[in-house]
Amino acid sequence: MRGGKKSEFSVKSPFEWVFHACLLLLGAVIALNVAVTFLRPVLPWLIGGIALAATAWITVALVRWRRSRW
């Protein structure tokens, strides 16, 4: 009945399911740690760029709003 091939959608044991979930969580934690490590030196520049862009956008919106009132 059951051949040597496993079905792609076969139900796995709870141990396998928990083990794969733990491996996925470990990979996510390692990736987040590496991302934070690489972003830490440039974070002030990123925050400054975002603040500068937001200030420019608010200035343009304010100027356009004041000109459209009349």
BELRAHU-V522415 format. One record per residue. RES is the residue in three letters. PHI is phi in whole degrees, 0 to 359 (* if undefined). OMEGA is omega in whole degrees, -180 to 180 (NA if undefined). D_LAST is the distance of its C-alpha to the last C-alpha in Angstrom with 2 decimals. Layout:
[[RES	PHI	OMEGA	D_LAST] [RES	PHI	OMEGA	D_LAST]]
//
This chain:
[[MET	*	-177	82.30] [ARG	261	-178	80.05] [GLY	281	-180	80.16] [GLY	286	-178	79.65] [LYS	274	175	75.95] [LYS	269	176	73.49] [SER	289	-180	70.76] [GLU	294	-176	67.27] [PHE	254	-179	66.20] [SER	290	-180	69.29] [VAL	284	-178	68.92] [LYS	267	179	69.39] [SER	289	180	71.18] [PRO	300	178	69.20] [PHE	297	179	70.39] [GLU	296	-179	68.92] [TRP	297	180	65.63] [VAL	293	179	65.35] [PHE	299	179	66.50] [HIS	293	177	63.85] [ALA	295	178	61.14] [CYS	294	177	62.32] [LEU	296	178	62.32] [LEU	296	179	58.78] [LEU	295	177	57.67] [LEU	298	178	59.54] [GLY	298	179	57.88] [ALA	294	179	54.42] [VAL	295	179	55.20] [ILE	295	179	56.54] [ALA	296	178	53.54] [LEU	294	178	51.14] [ASN	297	179	53.24] [VAL	294	180	53.22] [ALA	296	179	49.45] [VAL	294	179	48.85] [THR	297	-179	51.39] [PHE	283	-178	49.71] [LEU	275	-176	46.14] [ARG	304	-179	47.03] [PRO	292	-176	47.02] [VAL	258	-178	43.64] [LEU	300	177	41.91] [PRO	299	179	40.25] [TRP	292	178	38.86] [LEU	296	180	37.54] [ILE	295	178	35.89] [GLY	297	178	34.39] [GLY	295	178	33.04] [ILE	294	178	31.50] [ALA	295	179	29.94] [LEU	295	179	28.58] [ALA	295	179	27.13] [ALA	295	178	25.54] [THR	297	178	24.02] [ALA	296	-179	22.61] [TRP	296	179	21.24] [ILE	294	179	19.56] [THR	296	179	18.12] [VAL	297	180	16.72] [ALA	296	180	15.31] [LEU	294	179	13.72] [VAL	296	179	12.16] [ARG	295	180	10.89] [TRP	292	-179	9.55] [ARG	292	180	7.75] [ARG	284	-177	6.25] [SER	278	179	5.48] [ARG	292	-176	3.79] [TRP	263	NA	0.00]]
//
